[in-house]
Amino acid sequence: MKRVAMGSLLVLAASAVMSSAVAAEEPGPWQLRVGVHNVRPKSDNGTVGGAKATITSSTRPTFNVDYYFASNWAVDLLAAAPFSHAIKLNGGKAGSTKQLPPTLSVQYHLAPTGPVDVYAGAGANYTRFFNEHSSLGNLKLDSSWGPALQLGADYHLGSGWGVGADVRWMRIRSDAHLNGAAIGTAAIDPIAFGATVSKRF
């Protein structure tokens, strides 16, 4: 009888240890990503002041905060250091600007706890332009609201760590003003390519 009781206790203890190990491996709801993104405006950025506008690319550090509100669903907030762009009119440099593009997305993850997780996201982008400079006068670029799309993949290294890459598209349109007068709309609509290191906790 004592042997049966002792065996039962050992089985219960082993089950408790295994349950604790499984619980310890369960990922937490938060994920932090740190990396870089290269923002590449589309080739045709519209007509500004009667001239063909071109906005150059820019690469800056970025970070994301993700919150998993369900096993396969997460909310993602993208933030970044200010991106800097040169503004060209008919091929010649006419000015420059900086911008911050915070983007909020809802993501669907195919395998959030697997070795490789492919995900897609959709949401909204807000872009604020500042520090505009132009040799033509006082340049002002209005802020922009627009939809945003994302496709990415993470490779999980273990212990919550991972590396990943993603591509984003954002609809960014900014009305331009020179010396207080409207001179056109810059259609930027960039594609952003990113590489990140992540930690889930």
C-alpha positions as CSV (number, residue, x, y, z in Angstrom):
1,M,0.0,0.0,0.0
2,K,2.8,2.3,0.9
3,R,4.5,1.5,-2.4
4,V,1.3,2.4,-4.3
5,A,1.0,5.7,-2.5
6,M,4.6,6.5,-3.1
7,G,4.3,5.7,-6.8
8,S,1.2,7.9,-7.0
9,L,3.1,10.8,-5.4
10,L,6.0,10.4,-7.8
11,V,3.6,10.4,-10.8
12,L,1.9,13.6,-9.5
13,A,5.2,15.3,-8.9
14,A,6.4,14.4,-12.4
15,S,3.2,15.7,-13.9
16,A,3.5,19.0,-11.9
17,V,7.1,19.4,-13.1
18,M,6.1,18.7,-16.8
19,S,3.2,21.1,-16.5
20,S,5.5,23.8,-15.1
21,A,8.0,23.2,-18.0
22,V,5.2,23.5,-20.6
23,A,3.9,26.7,-19.0
24,A,7.4,28.2,-18.9
25,E,7.7,27.6,-22.7
26,E,4.5,29.4,-23.4
27,P,5.3,32.7,-25.1
28,G,4.2,35.9,-23.5
29,P,1.9,38.4,-25.3
30,W,4.5,41.1,-25.9
31,Q,7.2,41.3,-28.6
32,L,9.8,43.9,-29.1
33,R,11.6,44.3,-32.4
34,V,14.6,46.5,-33.2
35,G,16.1,46.9,-36.6
36,V,16.4,49.1,-39.7
37,H,14.1,50.0,-42.5
38,N,14.8,51.4,-46.0
39,V,12.0,53.7,-47.2
40,R,11.9,53.9,-51.0
41,P,9.3,56.3,-52.4
42,K,7.8,55.3,-55.8
43,S,9.6,56.6,-58.9
44,D,6.9,59.1,-59.9
45,N,6.1,61.5,-57.1
46,G,3.8,63.8,-59.0
47,T,4.1,67.3,-60.2
48,V,5.0,70.1,-57.8
49,G,5.1,73.7,-59.0
50,G,4.8,72.5,-62.6
51,A,7.9,70.3,-62.3
52,K,8.3,66.6,-61.9
53,A,9.0,65.7,-58.3
54,T,11.3,63.0,-57.1
55,I,11.8,62.0,-53.4
56,T,15.0,60.1,-52.5
57,S,15.2,57.0,-50.3
58,S,16.3,56.9,-46.7
59,T,17.4,54.3,-44.2
60,R,16.9,54.7,-40.4
61,P,16.7,52.6,-37.2
62,T,13.2,51.4,-36.4
63,F,11.5,49.5,-33.5
64,N,8.2,47.7,-33.2
65,V,6.0,46.8,-30.2
66,D,3.6,43.9,-30.8
67,Y,0.8,42.7,-28.6
68,Y,-0.7,39.2,-29.2
69,F,-4.4,39.5,-28.2
70,A,-5.0,36.0,-29.5
71,S,-2.8,33.0,-30.5
72,N,-2.5,34.1,-34.1
73,W,-3.4,37.7,-34.0
74,A,-1.3,40.7,-32.9
75,V,-1.4,44.5,-32.9
76,D,1.8,46.1,-34.2
77,L,3.1,49.6,-33.7
78,L,6.0,50.8,-35.8
79,A,8.1,53.8,-34.8
80,A,11.4,55.1,-36.2
81,A,14.2,57.6,-36.0
82,P,13.3,60.5,-38.4
83,F,13.8,59.6,-42.1
84,S,15.6,62.3,-44.2
85,H,14.7,62.8,-47.9
86,A,16.0,65.1,-50.6
87,I,13.4,66.7,-52.9
88,K,14.3,67.0,-56.6
89,L,12.4,68.9,-59.2
90,N,13.1,68.0,-62.8
91,G,16.2,66.1,-61.6
92,G,17.8,69.0,-59.7
93,K,17.8,69.2,-55.9
94,A,15.2,71.8,-54.7
95,G,14.9,71.0,-51.0
96,S,14.8,68.4,-48.3
97,T,12.5,67.2,-45.5
98,K,12.4,64.9,-42.5
99,Q,9.4,62.7,-41.6
100,L,8.2,60.3,-38.9
101,P,5.8,57.5,-40.1
102,P,4.2,55.8,-37.1
103,T,2.1,52.9,-38.3
104,L,-0.5,50.8,-36.5
105,S,-1.4,47.4,-37.9
106,V,-3.3,44.3,-37.1
107,Q,-1.3,41.1,-38.0
108,Y,-2.3,37.5,-38.7
109,H,0.5,35.0,-37.9
110,L,0.5,31.6,-39.5
111,A,2.8,29.9,-37.0
112,P,3.6,32.2,-34.1
113,T,5.2,29.4,-32.0
114,G,6.8,27.5,-34.8
115,P,10.4,27.8,-36.0
116,V,9.3,30.0,-39.0
117,D,6.4,32.4,-38.7
118,V,5.0,34.1,-41.8
119,Y,2.5,36.9,-41.2
120,A,0.5,39.6,-43.0
121,G,-0.8,42.9,-41.6
122,A,-3.0,45.8,-42.5
123,G,-3.6,49.1,-40.8
124,A,-3.1,52.9,-40.9
125,N,-0.1,55.1,-41.3
126,Y,0.3,58.7,-40.1
127,T,3.3,60.6,-41.6
128,R,4.4,64.0,-40.2
129,F,6.8,66.1,-42.2
130,F,9.1,68.7,-40.5
131,N,12.4,70.5,-41.0
132,E,11.5,71.3,-44.6
133,H,14.1,73.4,-46.5
134,S,14.1,74.7,-50.1
135,S,16.2,77.0,-52.2
136,L,13.0,78.2,-53.8
137,G,11.4,79.7,-50.6
138,N,9.4,78.7,-47.5
139,L,8.4,75.1,-48.2
140,K,5.7,73.4,-46.1
141,L,4.5,69.8,-46.5
142,D,1.2,68.7,-44.9
143,S,0.9,65.6,-42.8
144,S,-0.6,62.5,-44.3
145,W,-3.0,59.7,-43.3
146,G,-3.4,56.6,-45.3
147,P,-3.7,52.8,-45.4
148,A,-0.7,50.5,-44.8
149,L,0.0,46.9,-45.7
150,Q,2.7,44.5,-44.5
151,L,4.2,41.0,-45.2
152,G,6.9,39.5,-43.1
153,A,8.6,36.4,-41.6
154,D,10.3,35.6,-38.4
155,Y,12.9,32.8,-37.7
156,H,12.7,31.8,-34.0
157,L,16.1,31.2,-32.4
158,G,14.7,30.0,-29.0
159,S,14.1,31.6,-25.6
160,G,11.9,34.2,-27.2
161,W,14.6,35.5,-29.5
162,G,14.2,35.8,-33.3
163,V,15.3,37.5,-36.5
164,G,13.1,38.6,-39.2
165,A,12.4,40.6,-42.3
166,D,9.4,42.5,-43.6
167,V,8.2,44.6,-46.5
168,R,5.6,47.4,-46.1
169,W,3.6,49.6,-48.4
170,M,2.2,52.9,-47.2
171,R,0.0,55.4,-49.0
172,I,1.5,58.8,-48.3
173,R,0.2,61.9,-50.0
174,S,1.3,65.4,-48.9
175,D,0.0,68.8,-50.1
176,A,3.0,71.1,-50.7
177,H,3.0,74.9,-50.1
178,L,5.7,77.3,-51.2
179,N,5.6,80.8,-49.6
180,G,2.0,80.1,-48.4
181,A,0.7,79.1,-51.9
182,A,-0.4,75.5,-52.8
183,I,1.9,74.1,-55.5
184,G,0.7,70.5,-55.8
185,T,0.6,67.1,-54.1
186,A,3.6,64.9,-53.5
187,A,2.5,61.2,-54.1
188,I,5.2,59.4,-52.1
189,D,3.6,55.9,-51.5
190,P,6.8,54.2,-50.5
191,I,7.8,50.6,-50.1
192,A,9.8,50.0,-46.9
193,F,12.2,47.0,-46.5
194,G,13.2,46.0,-43.0
195,A,15.4,43.6,-41.0
196,T,14.9,43.1,-37.3
197,V,15.9,41.3,-34.1
198,S,13.0,40.4,-31.8
199,K,12.4,39.3,-28.3
200,R,9.0,37.9,-27.1
201,F,8.2,38.0,-23.4
